[in-house]
Amino acid sequence: MIHEDIAEFAAAVPPMTALAGLDFGDKTIGVAVSDTFRGVASPLETIRRKKFGLDAEALLAILAKRNISGIVLGLPRNMDGSEGPRCQKTRAFARNLSKLTDIPMTFWDERLSTVAAERALLEADTSRRRRAEVIDHVAASYILQGALDRLAHLGRTD
């Protein structure tokens, strides 16, 4: 099921389970995962897109292997906050994926996540070739970390 509200998503996922973050693009899907405490997002891998069925099969295999209980998809809003064609593609992917799995899904505003990932990789003196190989799953970790931080804030009682 797709939850537009992150608080509803938080209520739908079991506690002490890992989440996955996805950076969905035209050519690749970056995948990141959290620990079961949902404190840290770690880049995992990049899936080279072929067609939906094969992409979904590869992604669902990763999610099953890691016992993922929830998916956070980066929503590539325009800088003014509006949604364009890239958001529509991401939402369509989520709708199609939700027909194949019961794993709860939500969206997270991914504006500038790729920029932040690129900056971090540059600061780590990563070669251009290596940056191209890892940028998508590093961006996915930025998306997931933003959502994890928000989820942690929702859980506070102060």
C-alpha positions as CSV (number, residue, x, y, z in Angstrom):
1,M,0.0,0.0,0.0
2,I,1.2,3.5,-0.8
3,H,1.0,6.1,2.0
4,E,1.3,9.7,1.1
5,D,1.7,10.7,4.7
6,I,4.9,9.5,6.4
7,A,3.1,9.2,9.8
8,E,0.7,6.7,8.2
9,F,3.6,4.9,6.7
10,A,5.3,4.8,10.1
11,A,2.2,3.2,11.6
12,A,2.1,0.6,8.8
13,V,5.6,-0.8,9.1
14,P,6.5,-3.2,12.0
15,P,9.0,-1.9,14.6
16,M,12.6,-3.0,14.6
17,T,12.7,-3.9,10.9
18,A,14.8,-2.4,8.1
19,L,13.6,0.0,5.4
20,A,14.8,0.5,1.8
21,G,15.3,3.8,0.0
22,L,15.0,4.0,-3.7
23,D,16.3,6.6,-6.1
24,F,14.2,5.8,-9.2
25,G,15.6,7.0,-12.5
26,D,15.2,6.4,-16.2
27,K,18.2,4.2,-16.5
28,T,18.8,2.9,-12.9
29,I,17.3,2.4,-9.5
30,G,19.6,3.2,-6.6
31,V,18.9,1.1,-3.5
32,A,19.8,1.9,0.1
33,V,18.9,0.0,3.3
34,S,18.6,0.9,6.9
35,D,19.6,-1.0,10.0
36,T,16.7,-2.5,12.1
37,F,17.0,0.4,14.5
38,R,16.3,2.8,11.5
39,G,19.1,5.1,12.5
40,V,21.5,4.8,9.6
41,A,20.9,4.5,5.8
42,S,23.6,2.7,3.9
43,P,24.0,2.6,0.1
44,L,23.6,-0.9,-1.2
45,E,23.5,-1.3,-5.0
46,T,22.2,0.1,-8.3
47,I,19.9,-1.9,-10.5
48,R,20.3,-1.2,-14.2
49,R,16.8,-0.8,-15.6
50,K,15.5,-3.0,-18.4
51,K,11.8,-3.3,-18.2
52,F,9.3,-3.1,-15.3
53,G,9.0,-6.9,-14.8
54,L,12.7,-7.5,-14.6
55,D,13.3,-4.4,-12.6
56,A,10.6,-5.3,-10.1
57,E,11.9,-8.9,-9.9
58,A,15.5,-7.7,-9.1
59,L,14.2,-5.2,-6.5
60,L,11.8,-7.6,-4.8
61,A,14.7,-10.2,-4.5
62,I,16.8,-7.6,-2.7
63,L,14.0,-6.6,-0.4
64,A,13.2,-10.3,0.5
65,K,16.9,-11.1,1.1
66,R,17.2,-8.1,3.5
67,N,13.7,-8.6,5.2
68,I,12.7,-5.1,4.2
69,S,9.4,-4.0,5.8
70,G,8.9,-0.6,4.1
71,I,10.0,1.3,1.0
72,V,10.8,5.0,0.7
73,L,10.9,6.3,-2.9
74,G,12.5,9.5,-3.7
75,L,10.0,11.9,-5.3
76,P,11.9,14.2,-7.7
77,R,9.9,17.4,-7.2
78,N,10.8,20.6,-9.1
79,M,12.6,23.2,-7.2
80,D,9.4,25.1,-6.7
81,G,7.8,22.0,-5.1
82,S,5.6,21.2,-8.0
83,E,5.4,17.7,-9.6
84,G,6.5,17.2,-13.2
85,P,6.9,14.2,-15.5
86,R,9.6,12.6,-13.4
87,C,7.3,12.5,-10.3
88,Q,4.6,11.0,-12.4
89,K,7.0,8.2,-13.5
90,T,8.0,7.5,-9.9
91,R,4.4,7.4,-8.8
92,A,3.5,5.0,-11.7
93,F,6.4,2.8,-10.7
94,A,5.2,2.7,-7.1
95,R,1.6,1.9,-8.2
96,N,2.8,-1.0,-10.4
97,L,5.1,-2.3,-7.7
98,S,2.4,-2.1,-5.1
99,K,0.4,-4.6,-7.2
100,L,3.3,-7.1,-6.7
101,T,4.0,-6.7,-3.0
102,D,2.3,-5.8,0.3
103,I,5.3,-3.9,1.5
104,P,4.1,-0.4,2.6
105,M,5.6,2.5,0.5
106,T,5.9,6.2,1.0
107,F,7.5,9.1,-0.9
108,W,10.3,11.4,0.3
109,D,11.2,14.7,-1.3
110,E,14.5,14.0,-3.0
111,R,15.4,17.5,-4.2
112,L,19.1,18.0,-4.2
113,S,19.8,14.4,-2.9
114,T,21.9,13.7,-6.0
115,V,23.7,17.0,-5.6
116,A,24.5,16.1,-1.9
117,A,25.6,12.6,-2.9
118,E,27.9,14.0,-5.6
119,R,29.4,16.5,-3.2
120,A,30.1,13.8,-0.6
121,L,31.7,11.6,-3.3
122,L,33.9,14.5,-4.5
123,E,34.9,15.3,-0.9
124,A,35.9,11.6,-0.6
125,D,38.1,12.1,-3.7
126,T,36.2,9.5,-5.6
127,S,37.2,9.1,-9.2
128,R,34.7,10.2,-11.9
129,R,34.3,6.6,-13.0
130,R,33.6,5.3,-9.5
131,R,31.2,8.2,-8.9
132,A,29.2,7.2,-12.0
133,E,29.0,3.6,-10.6
134,V,27.8,4.5,-7.1
135,I,25.9,7.9,-7.4
136,D,22.4,6.4,-7.6
137,H,22.7,4.2,-4.5
138,V,24.5,6.9,-2.6
139,A,21.6,9.3,-3.5
140,A,19.2,6.6,-2.4
141,S,20.9,6.6,1.0
142,Y,20.4,10.4,1.3
143,I,16.7,9.9,0.5
144,L,16.3,7.2,3.1
145,Q,18.3,9.0,5.7
146,G,16.0,12.0,5.4
147,A,13.0,9.8,5.9
148,L,14.7,8.0,8.8
149,D,15.4,11.3,10.5
150,R,11.8,12.3,10.1
151,L,10.5,9.0,11.4
152,A,12.8,9.3,14.5
153,H,11.3,12.8,15.1
154,L,7.8,11.4,14.8
155,G,8.6,8.9,17.5
156,R,9.7,11.5,20.1
157,T,7.4,12.4,22.9
158,D,9.2,15.7,23.9
